[in-house]
Amino acid sequence: MGRGFAVVIAAAVVSSTGHAQSTQAAPSVLFDVVVQDTDGHTAHGLTLRDFRLTEEGVLQTLSRVEEHAPQSAPAAPPSVPLPAGTFTDYTPIASDTALNILLIDALNTPTSDRAFIRNQLQEYVKRANPNTRIAVFGLANHLVLLQGFTSDPAVLRDVVERKLIARATSPSVHPSDQRPASNGGPSAIEIAANLREFEAGLGGMETGLSAHYTLDAFNTLAHYLAGFPGRKNLIWVSGSFPLKLLPGATEAVPPDVNLDDAELRETVTLLSNARVSVYPIDARGLIGQPASKANHGKRAQTEAAEHAAIDELAAGTGGRAFHNGNDLADAVASAVGAGSDFYTLRYTSTDTKEDGSYRPIRVDTNGLGIAQHLRLFYRRGYYANDAAADAKPSQPPDLSARTPEEGRAAAYKQAAMSRGAPMPEDIVFKVRVLPSSTSTETSVAAGNEVSSGVSAKGPFRRYDLDYLFLPGELTFTEQTDGQSTAKVEFLAYVFDTEGRLLDATGKTVSLEAATTSLAKLMHNPLRCHLEVSVPDRAETFLRIGIRDVPANKFGVIEVPTSSVSFLPAAAYTPAPATGLPTPPKD
């Protein structure tokens, strides 16, 4: 696979958040703060002496204040060209910039109101700042990535005008155009399939599970966004808001919705660690009120409760809620503008205990800031890492008596490996995907399990998957005998265009090394080989994943098989002469 990929991995580790294993007792804390005057204009030029921060009422010493302002889009780190059939989950993103995520929530928006959202977003893209980086997601009964991060207005306009409303037909795409987009977004053929899946999910709205689906979507988004550096502004456009995600949130959830408090906490922590600020936008500003006075009063009460919840959600994450407005396009533009003009505060907490407790934060301005009556928007606290809990080795799940923690891990695994979902970059890796031969087969490769409804006699096309990754991406646990161990799972799922699972395979590998030699091991790439059988049909997708089992972290790549099926078959060589170590055996 060549040495170039090691360069790609190294660049990603340096520029990503959350990949490094910290051993500090009191790690540095980052807080993004938006500072505005009473007219909503950003206050510029503030320095270290202009801020005052307390944690649990205790004054903290700020070590650094960085100001970030909208600018011409800085160049993203260069990508290393990859050979045909070779893919990586690393997305080059410039570090000193805010990223914006537009979440179009069809799950919580009545069918009659979705056209309004689309029309208003069309107005927004007409005047969108060309330097703004935006990714677009759709939420039905699960989260779907519609467009990766882009600062190209034409691409954004195309997403809103032609791709936001799903089409039933698939465009004709040349195989050379079907590879994953260089900006991290899905390819043309993947977008077509994602939209069909998004459309199919719109049929299951009235299920009473919207709060669960919404929480799952936020959890998945937080995992995905943790792989990118810097601040992220999550602009949540919806016709209703079924939950809030802050401590004590279960009190605001309807009594017939049973949300796991630990799952709520996990999502809050993930959003905080990924530096995500939420900007909820109520799309009902221009939507007509019900004719009945009784219905009007009931709706007003519901909206008032939801607005209180999203106000708290926005304030607690450092964002701002928009409701009772009459211009959705202006609200989106305001959210993007506010979230791109901010300060980053750094300090080391005086409380060195990492016991998992929630620590409230208060930030104020001194001197000139007080005189100008400035308003500050920032997340209101964080959960201290529970170092003891993090160090516990993972145990194989007992499916007959699964704990809530194991249940959440399994739920995220399902979300991470679902077709069309965001592709997490917790673990940066590369994979080569090539046909095993030019002919089809009447049986599946060893270790493959076909789903019901798929003929076990095929025909199948077999593909060789060759992984390359750095052990430094994994979680190693020190044992009493002086050894350190890690466990990594390799996965390959085959889906059709509607998101139905056709075949699956995988293997789990245990790594063991002397703790004293770990530093050397971390920088030596390792390999793994899988063979996957794909039903020979019109279009299928390979969802390829690598999982750090103890931490339940993923790296995922999705590949349309039509983007590799035309490539020449290459014989698999277990130990290529590249100077790289041979993968560990099962």
C-alpha positions in Angstrom: 0.0 0.0 0.0 3.0 2.3 0.2 4.5 4.7 2.7 2.3 7.6 1.6 -0.6 6.4 3.7 1.4 6.6 6.9 1.8 10.3 6.1 -1.9 10.6 5.7 -2.6 8.9 9.1 0.0 11.0 10.9 -1.5 14.3 9.6 -4.9 13.2 10.7 -3.9 12.3 14.2 -2.2 15.7 14.6 -5.2 17.7 13.3 -8.0 15.7 14.8 -9.5 15.9 18.3 -10.0 13.0 20.6 -7.5 10.6 19.1 -4.6 11.1 21.5 -4.6 9.2 24.8 -4.2 11.7 27.6 -2.5 10.9 30.9 -2.7 14.3 32.5 -4.4 14.5 35.9 -6.0 17.8 35.1 -6.2 18.3 31.4 -6.5 21.7 29.7 -10.2 22.7 29.2 -11.3 24.6 26.1 -14.4 26.8 25.9 -15.7 28.6 22.9 -17.4 32.0 23.7 -19.5 34.1 21.4 -19.5 37.8 22.6 -22.1 40.2 21.3 -23.4 43.6 22.1 -27.1 44.3 22.7 -27.6 44.8 18.9 -26.2 41.4 18.1 -22.8 42.6 16.8 -19.7 40.7 17.7 -17.3 42.4 20.1 -13.7 42.2 18.7 -10.3 42.7 20.2 -10.9 41.3 23.7 -7.8 39.9 25.5 -7.0 37.7 28.4 -7.7 40.4 31.0 -11.2 41.0 29.6 -12.5 37.6 30.7 -13.3 36.1 34.1 -14.1 32.3 34.4 -15.3 30.3 37.4 -15.8 26.5 37.7 -18.2 25.5 40.4 -17.8 29.0 41.8 -14.0 28.8 42.0 -12.1 31.4 40.0 -9.8 29.8 37.3 -6.7 31.2 35.7 -7.0 31.6 32.0 -3.9 30.6 30.1 -4.9 31.7 26.7 -7.6 33.6 24.7 -7.8 33.1 20.9 -10.1 35.2 18.7 -11.6 33.6 15.6 -13.3 35.7 13.0 -14.9 34.9 9.6 -12.3 34.9 6.9 -11.6 33.6 3.4 -11.8 29.9 3.6 -8.2 28.7 4.6 -6.8 25.9 2.5 -7.4 22.4 3.8 -4.4 20.1 4.4 -3.5 18.5 1.1 -4.6 15.0 0.4 -2.2 12.3 -0.7 -3.4 10.8 -4.0 -4.6 7.2 -3.6 -4.5 4.4 -6.2 -7.7 3.2 -7.7 -9.6 1.0 -5.3 -7.9 2.5 -2.2 -9.9 4.6 0.3 -9.4 6.4 3.6 -11.8 7.8 6.1 -9.6 10.9 6.7 -11.3 14.2 5.6 -8.9 17.1 5.1 -10.3 20.1 7.0 -8.5 23.4 7.9 -8.1 23.5 11.7 -8.6 27.3 12.3 -12.2 27.6 11.1 -15.7 26.9 12.4 -17.7 24.1 10.7 -21.5 24.3 10.2 -23.9 21.4 10.2 -27.3 21.9 8.7 -29.7 19.2 10.2 -33.0 19.1 8.2 -35.3 17.4 10.7 -38.2 15.7 8.8 -38.8 13.3 11.7 -40.2 16.1 13.9 -41.7 18.2 11.1 -45.2 17.6 9.8 -45.4 16.6 6.1 -47.3 19.7 5.2 -44.5 21.9 6.5 -41.5 20.4 4.8 -42.0 22.3 1.6 -41.8 25.5 3.6 -38.4 24.5 5.0 -37.1 23.7 1.6 -38.3 27.0 0.1 -36.8 29.0 3.0 -33.4 27.2 2.7 -33.4 28.0 -1.1 -33.6 31.7 -0.1 -30.7 31.2 2.3 -28.3 29.6 -0.2 -28.9 32.5 -2.6 -27.0 34.8 -0.3 -24.9 32.3 1.7 -21.3 33.4 2.4 -19.1 31.5 -0.1 -16.4 31.0 2.7 -18.8 29.1 5.0 -18.2 25.4 5.4 -21.4 23.5 5.6 -22.4 19.8 5.8 -26.0 18.8 5.3 -27.8 15.9 7.1 -31.3 14.6 6.9 -33.2 13.1 9.8 -36.1 10.7 9.3 -36.2 7.5 11.3 -32.4 7.7 11.2 -29.6 10.1 10.3 -28.5 10.4 6.7 -25.5 12.3 5.3 -26.6 14.3 2.2 -23.5 16.4 1.7 -20.1 16.5 3.3 -18.4 19.8 4.3 -18.2 22.2 1.4 -17.7 25.9 1.0 -18.8 25.9 -2.7 -22.2 27.8 -3.0 -23.0 25.8 -6.2 -22.8 22.5 -4.3 -24.9 23.8 -1.4 -27.5 25.2 -3.8 -27.6 21.8 -5.6 -28.2 20.0 -2.3 -31.1 22.2 -1.3 -32.8 22.7 -4.7 -32.4 19.2 -6.1 -31.3 16.7 -3.4 -33.2 17.8 -0.3 -36.4 16.3 -1.6 -35.7 12.6 -2.4 -36.0 11.4 -6.0 -37.1 7.9 -6.7 -34.8 7.5 -9.7 -31.0 7.1 -9.7 -28.9 9.3 -11.9 -26.7 7.7 -14.5 -23.2 7.9 -13.2 -20.0 6.8 -14.8 -17.9 4.5 -12.7 -15.1 7.1 -12.5 -17.5 9.5 -10.7 -18.6 7.0 -8.1 -15.6 7.2 -5.8 -16.2 8.9 -2.4 -15.9 12.7 -2.9 -12.6 14.3 -1.9 -14.4 16.7 0.5 -15.6 13.9 2.6 -19.1 13.8 1.2 -20.9 10.9 -0.5 -20.4 10.2 -4.2 -23.1 10.9 -6.7 -24.5 7.4 -6.6 -24.4 7.3 -2.8 -26.4 10.5 -2.7 -29.1 9.0 -4.8 -29.3 6.0 -2.5 -29.1 8.1 0.6 -32.1 10.2 -0.7 -34.1 7.1 -1.4 -33.4 5.8 2.1 -34.3 9.3 3.6 -37.5 9.2 1.7 -38.3 5.7 2.8 -37.7 6.7 6.4 -40.3 9.5 6.2 -43.1 6.9 6.3 -42.5 6.0 9.9 -43.0 9.3 11.6 -46.0 8.6 13.8 -44.3 5.9 15.9 -44.0 7.7 19.3 -40.2 7.1 19.1 -39.2 10.5 17.8 -37.4 11.4 21.1 -35.3 8.2 20.9 -34.6 8.7 17.2 -33.6 12.3 17.8 -31.3 11.4 20.7 -29.7 8.7 18.5 -29.1 11.2 15.8 -27.4 13.7 18.2 -25.3 10.9 19.6 -24.2 9.8 16.1 -23.5 13.3 15.0 -21.4 14.0 18.1 -19.3 10.9 17.4 -18.8 11.9 13.7 -17.9 15.5 14.5 -15.4 14.6 17.1 -13.1 13.6 14.3 -12.8 17.2 13.1 -10.8 20.0 14.8 -12.3 23.3 16.0 -15.8 24.6 16.8 -18.9 23.1 15.2 -22.3 24.9 14.9 -25.2 22.4 14.7 -28.1 24.3 13.0 -31.2 22.2 13.8 -34.1 23.1 11.6 -37.3 21.4 12.8 -41.1 21.8 13.1 -41.0 20.5 16.7 -38.4 19.6 19.4 -39.2 16.5 21.4 -36.4 16.6 24.0 -33.6 18.5 25.6 -30.2 17.1 26.4 -28.9 18.9 29.5 -28.6 17.5 33.0 -32.1 16.9 34.4 -33.4 16.7 30.9 -35.6 13.7 31.7 -37.9 16.0 33.6 -38.8 17.8 30.4 -39.4 14.7 28.3 -43.0 13.5 28.0 -43.8 10.9 30.7 -44.5 8.2 28.1 -41.0 8.5 26.7 -38.5 6.4 28.6 -35.0 7.9 27.9 -31.9 6.4 29.6 -30.3 9.2 31.8 -26.9 7.6 31.1 -27.5 7.9 27.4 -28.4 11.5 27.8 -25.3 12.2 29.7 -23.2 10.3 27.1 -24.6 12.5 24.4 -24.0 15.7 26.3 -20.4 14.6 26.9 -19.8 13.8 23.3 -21.2 17.1 22.2 -19.0 18.9 24.7 -15.9 17.0 23.7 -16.5 17.6 20.0 -17.0 21.4 20.7 -20.6 21.4 19.2 -22.9 24.4 19.9 -26.5 23.8 19.0 -28.6 26.4 17.2 -32.3 25.1 17.1 -34.4 26.9 14.6 -38.2 26.6 14.9 -39.6 26.3 11.3 -43.1 27.2 12.4 -42.5 31.0 12.2 -44.5 31.4 9.0 -46.6 28.2 9.3 -50.3 29.0 9.8 -51.9 28.5 13.2 -54.8 26.0 13.6 -58.3 27.5 13.0 -59.8 26.1 16.2 -59.3 28.3 19.4 -58.9 25.1 21.4 -56.3 23.7 19.1 -54.6 27.1 19.1 -54.3 27.2 22.9 -53.0 23.6 23.0 -50.5 24.3 20.3 -49.3 27.5 22.1 -48.7 25.6 25.3 -46.8 22.9 23.5 -44.7 25.4 21.7 -44.0 27.4 24.8 -42.7 24.3 26.6 -40.6 23.3 23.6 -39.2 26.8 23.3 -38.1 26.8 26.9 -36.4 23.5 26.3 -34.5 24.6 23.2 -33.6 27.9 24.8 -31.9 25.9 27.6 -30.3 23.4 25.1 -28.9 26.3 23.0 -27.6 28.3 26.1 -26.1 25.2 27.7 -24.1 24.3 24.5 -23.1 27.8 23.7 -25.6 28.4 20.8 -28.8 30.3 20.5 -32.3 29.3 19.7 -34.4 31.0 17.0 -38.2 30.9 17.3 -41.3 33.1 16.7 -39.5 34.5 13.7 -40.8 35.1 10.2 -37.7 34.4 8.1 -36.1 31.0 8.3 -33.3 32.0 5.9 -32.3 34.9 8.1 -32.2 32.7 11.2 -29.9 30.2 9.4 -27.7 33.1 8.3 -27.6 34.5 11.8 -26.7 31.1 13.3 -23.9 30.6 10.8 -22.6 34.2 11.4 -22.7 34.1 15.2 -21.0 30.7 15.4 -18.2 31.7 13.1 -17.1 34.8 15.1 -16.0 33.7 18.6 -13.2 33.4 21.2 -11.6 30.2 22.6 -10.7 30.3 26.3 -8.1 27.8 27.7 -7.5 27.0 31.4 -6.4 24.1 33.6 -9.0 23.3 36.2 -8.0 23.7 39.9 -10.0 20.5 40.6 -7.8 17.6 39.7 -10.4 14.9 40.5 -11.8 13.1 37.4 -14.8 11.5 39.0 -17.3 12.0 36.2 -19.2 14.8 38.0 -20.8 17.7 36.1 -19.0 21.0 36.6 -20.9 24.2 35.9 -19.0 27.1 34.3 -19.6 30.8 34.4 -17.8 33.3 32.1 -18.1 37.1 32.5 -16.3 40.1 31.0 -14.3 42.6 33.0 -13.8 46.3 32.6 -14.8 47.4 29.1 -17.0 44.4 28.6 -19.2 45.3 31.6 -19.5 48.9 30.3 -20.7 47.7 26.9 -23.3 45.4 28.4 -22.0 42.4 26.4 -23.8 39.1 26.1 -21.9 35.9 26.2 -22.9 32.6 24.7 -20.9 29.5 25.8 -21.6 25.9 27.1 -22.4 26.0 30.7 -20.4 23.1 32.0 -18.8 19.7 31.3 -18.5 16.3 32.8 -15.1 15.5 34.3 -13.7 12.3 32.8 -14.0 9.3 35.1 -10.4 8.0 34.7 -11.1 4.9 36.7 -14.1 4.0 34.6 -12.2 4.7 31.4 -9.4 2.3 32.5 -11.7 -0.7 33.0 -11.1 -3.4 30.4 -14.0 -4.2 28.1 -15.7 -7.5 28.6 -17.4 -9.5 25.8 -21.1 -8.6 25.9 -23.6 -11.2 27.2 -26.5 -10.7 24.8 -28.8 -12.6 27.1 -28.2 -10.1 30.0 -26.9 -6.9 28.3 -26.1 -4.0 30.5 -27.4 -0.5 29.6 -23.8 0.4 28.7 -23.4 -2.5 26.4 -26.8 -1.7 24.9 -25.6 1.8 24.1 -22.4 0.5 22.6 -24.4 -1.9 20.4 -26.7 0.9 19.3 -23.8 3.1 18.3 -22.2 0.2 16.4 -25.5 -0.3 14.5 -25.7 3.5 13.8 -22.0 3.7 12.7 -22.3 0.7 10.3 -25.7 1.7 8.8 -25.7 2.5 5.1 -25.8 6.2 4.3 -25.1 7.3 7.9 -22.2 9.7 8.8 -18.8 7.9 8.6 -17.0 8.4 11.9 -13.3 9.1 11.9 -12.5 8.1 15.5 -9.9 5.8 14.0 -8.1 6.9 10.8 -7.3 4.0 8.5 -6.9 3.0 4.8 -8.4 0.1 3.0 -7.8 -1.4 -0.5 -10.9 -2.9 -2.1 -10.3 -5.1 -5.2 -12.2 -8.0 -6.9 -10.8 -11.4 -6.0 -11.4 -12.6 -9.5 -13.3 -11.8 -12.7 -15.8 -14.6 -12.2 -18.8 -15.1 -9.8 -19.2 -17.8 -7.2 -22.1 -20.0 -5.9 -21.0 -19.8 -2.3 -19.8 -17.1 0.1 -16.3 -16.7 1.5 -15.5 -18.2 4.9 -16.9 -16.2 7.8 -19.6 -14.4 5.7 -23.3 -14.6 6.8 -26.0 -13.8 4.2 -29.2 -12.3 5.3 -32.6 -14.0 5.0 -34.0 -13.3 1.5 -30.6 -13.6 -0.1 -30.0 -16.9 -1.9 -27.1 -18.8 -0.4 -26.2 -20.1 -3.9 -25.5 -16.6 -5.2 -24.2 -15.7 -7.6 -21.6 -13.7 -5.6 -18.7 -11.5 -6.4 -15.8 -11.8 -3.9 -13.7 -8.8 -2.9 -10.4 -8.6 -1.0 -10.3 -5.9 1.7 -6.9 -5.0 3.0 -6.8 -2.7 6.0 -3.9 -0.5 7.1 -3.9 1.4 10.5 -1.7 2.6 13.3 -1.9 0.9 16.7 -1.7 4.4 18.3 -5.3 4.9 17.3 -6.4 2.1 19.7 -6.9 2.0 23.5 -4.3 -0.1 25.3 -5.0 -1.4 28.8 -2.0 -2.2 31.1 -2.2 -5.6 32.7 -0.7 -6.7 36.0 2.0 -8.8 34.2 3.5 -5.7 32.6 1.8 -6.3 29.2 -0.7 -3.9 27.6 -3.5 -5.2 25.5 -5.9 -3.9 22.9 -8.8 -5.4 20.9 -9.8 -4.3 17.4 -12.7 -5.5 15.3 -12.7 -5.4 11.5 -16.2 -5.3 9.9 -17.6 -5.4 6.3 -21.3 -5.1 5.6 -23.0 -5.3 2.2 -26.2 -3.2 1.7 -28.6 -2.6 -1.2 -29.7 0.8 -2.3 -32.6 0.8 0.2 -30.3 0.2 3.1 -31.2 -3.5 3.5 -28.3 -5.7 4.9 -27.4 -8.5 2.4 -24.2 -10.0 3.8 -21.8 -9.4 6.7 -18.4 -10.5 7.8 -15.8 -9.6 10.3 -13.0 -10.6 12.7 -11.7 -9.5 16.1 -8.0 -9.3 16.8 -6.3 -9.0 20.2 -3.0 -7.1 20.4 -0.5 -7.6 23.2 2.8 -5.9 23.8 5.1 -5.1 26.7 4.1 -1.8 28.2 7.7 -0.6 27.9 7.7 -1.1 24.1 4.3 0.5 23.4 5.8 3.8 22.2 7.7 2.0 19.5 4.6 -0.1 18.5 2.3 3.0 18.1 4.1 4.2 14.9 4.3 0.8 13.1 1.3 0.4 10.8 -0.5 -3.0 11.0 -2.5 -4.8 8.4 -5.6 -7.0 8.3 -7.3 -8.9 5.5 -11.0 -9.8 5.0 -12.9 -11.4 2.1 -16.5 -10.3 1.6 -19.0 -11.8 -0.8 -21.4 -9.4 -2.6 -24.6 -10.6 -4.2 -24.3 -10.0 -8.0 -27.0 -7.4 -8.5 -27.5 -3.9 -10.0 -26.0 -1.8 -7.2 -24.7 -2.6 -3.7 -22.6 -0.8 -1.1 -19.7 -1.9 1.1 -19.7 -0.4 4.6 -16.2 -1.1 5.9 -15.4 -0.4 9.5 -12.6 -0.7 12.1 -13.6 -0.6 15.8 -11.6 0.0 19.0 -13.6 -2.5 21.1 -12.8 -1.1 24.7 -13.6 2.5 23.7 -16.3 1.6 21.2 -14.7 4.0 18.7 -15.0 3.6 14.9 -13.5 4.5 11.6 -15.8 3.8 8.7 -15.7 4.0 4.9 -18.6 3.4 2.5 -17.9 2.3 -1.1 -20.3 1.7 -3.9 -19.2 -1.7 -5.4 -19.7 -0.2 -8.8 -16.7 2.0 -8.1 -14.4 -1.0 -7.8 -16.1 -3.8 -9.7 -14.4 -2.8 -13.0 -10.9 -2.8 -11.5 -8.6 -5.7 -12.4 -8.5 -8.5 -9.9 -5.2 -8.7 -7.9 -4.0 -11.8 -6.1 -3.8 -11.3 -2.4 -0.3 -11.6 -0.9 -0.3 -12.1 2.9 3.0 -10.4 3.5 3.7 -7.7 0.8 7.3 -6.6 0.6 6.7 -3.1 1.9 8.6 -3.2 5.1 5.4 -3.1 7.1 4.7 -5.6 9.9 2.5 -8.7 9.3 -0.9 -8.4 11.0 -1.4 -10.3 14.2 -3.2 -13.6 13.9 -6.6 -14.3 15.5 
